[in-house]
């Protein structure tokens, strides 16, 4: 589910390799984050709970502004967004 969910919900903004270069990224301000750098931006540790909270909108993200990033909370709660987090974590090596 993780990779499939990422492809269907996240790729258009974050890109297929999660580098923030999806097909609509150039139209967004601020641009989508490079998800492959999450661990690097957090001193080499992947902040799984923080990522989880950002995905389902429990933690606001300044770059998400007025819903530039769709809030996937309801949809992902019905699935298992832990798998999505694991997919993002694999793309952001420690």
Number of C-alpha atoms within 10 A of each C-alpha: 13 16 16 12 18 21 16 9 16 21 20 18 23 25 21 16 15 24 18 22 19 18 13 15 18 13 9 13 11 13 18 24 17 16 20 20 19 22 18 14 14 11 10 13 14 22 15 16 12 12 20 18 14 17 21 18 18 13 13 12 13 8 15 18 11 8 10 14 18 13 15 15 17 10 13 17 11 8 14 13 21 17 17 22 22 17 18 23 21 13 18 21 14 16
